[in-house]
């Protein structure tokens, strides 16, 4: 998409464009605050709740929620929602860190690929994911309000937040095979990525996903993300990037 080419040009000139920052917050998150509209006592009230999230290859957020939850009842009445993605964790001054309020519509999905991506991100959800009263939803964004630090505030259109699905399609088709291969045959490399490229402790890191902009890692309840220097959009380019990372990690003390 032209918007993404413009984003890449602006990134080289003055740092990441707002859409890239916003998309990165979505991709890195395993949880978010969901705001829905609660009808109670003759009025509509903002209702905020914690939800676990994953995302599609283009960064459209995915939810798995129960019909018994108040937020699901709210969505069934009014599909307009927002999600707060908080990237300020661990900062001494949280208000200097990035956060994104994504505004959109929550629509149920029965796509097996959405289910697979969510469960790869959240394996503990597998036992109840097939219960009849649990449903998957896509949050289809219309725009996002990004605060990237003091004085860096932007409204960003959905077209600038989401990665072009057509450009992500080839890698998405190969994702399951790549993830399985890396976890089965290159588990040592994944741990090296986490320890030496991201500075994280612990062994036995696994890969839960790959998209054109990076890979998702998990160790028990902790998640991490490693971002490609440039987008990769097919299996061959992904393999080259993963091999380059392994070489870089092995040279680092």
LINNORMO-V743654 format. One record per pair of residues at least 12 apart in sequence whose ideal C-beta (glycine too) atoms are under 7 Angstrom apart, sorted by the first residue. I is the first residue (numbers start at 0). J is the second residue. Records with the same first field share a line. If there is no record, write none. Layout:
I=J + J
//
This chain:
0=163
2=158 + 159
3=163
6=18 + 19 + 159
17=145 + 147 + 153 + 155
18=155 + 159 + 160
20=97 + 145 + 147
21=99 + 143 + 145 + 155 + 160
22=58 + 160 + 162
24=84 + 86 + 97 + 99
25=54 + 58 + 60 + 84
26=54 + 58 + 210 + 212 + 213 + 224
27=224
28=52 + 84
29=51 + 52 + 120 + 222
30=49 + 50 + 51 + 52
31=50 + 52 + 82 + 83 + 84
32=47 + 49 + 82 + 83
33=47 + 48 + 50 + 70 + 80 + 82
34=46 + 47 + 80 + 81
35=70 + 73 + 74 + 80
36=73 + 77 + 79
37=69 + 73
38=76
46=69 + 70 + 73
48=70
50=62 + 64
51=121
53=116 + 117 + 120 + 121
55=113 + 116
56=162 + 167 + 171 + 210
57=161 + 162 + 164 + 167
58=160 + 161 + 162
59=137 + 138 + 139 + 161
60=82 + 101 + 138
61=113 + 116 + 117 + 135 + 137
62=135 + 136 + 138
63=117 + 124 + 128 + 133 + 135
64=134 + 136
65=132 + 133
66=132 + 134
67=132
74=105
78=104 + 105 + 106
79=104
80=103 + 105 + 138
81=100 + 101 + 102
82=101 + 138
83=98 + 100
84=98 + 99 + 101
85=98
86=98
94=149
95=148 + 149
96=148
97=146 + 147 + 148
98=146
99=143 + 145
100=143 + 144
101=138 + 140 + 143
102=140 + 141 + 142 + 143
103=138 + 139 + 140 + 141
104=139
105=136 + 138
106=136 + 137 + 139
107=134 + 135 + 136
108=135 + 136 + 137
113=135 + 137
114=128 + 135
115=175
116=208
117=135
119=178 + 207 + 208
120=207 + 208 + 215
140=157 + 160 + 161
141=157
142=154 + 155 + 156 + 157
143=155 + 160
162=211 + 212
166=211 + 232
167=210 + 211 + 232
169=232 + 233
170=209 + 210 + 211 + 231 + 232 + 233 + 234 + 237
173=234
174=208 + 209
177=209 + 234 + 237
178=206 + 207 + 208 + 209
181=206
182=205 + 206
188=245
189=204 + 205 + 206 + 216
190=202 + 203 + 204
191=245 + 248 + 249
192=216 + 225 + 244 + 248
193=216 + 223
195=248 + 251
196=225 + 244 + 247 + 248
197=223 + 225
199=223
201=218
203=218
204=216 + 218
205=217
209=237
211=230 + 231 + 232
212=226 + 227 + 230
213=225 + 226 + 227
227=240
//
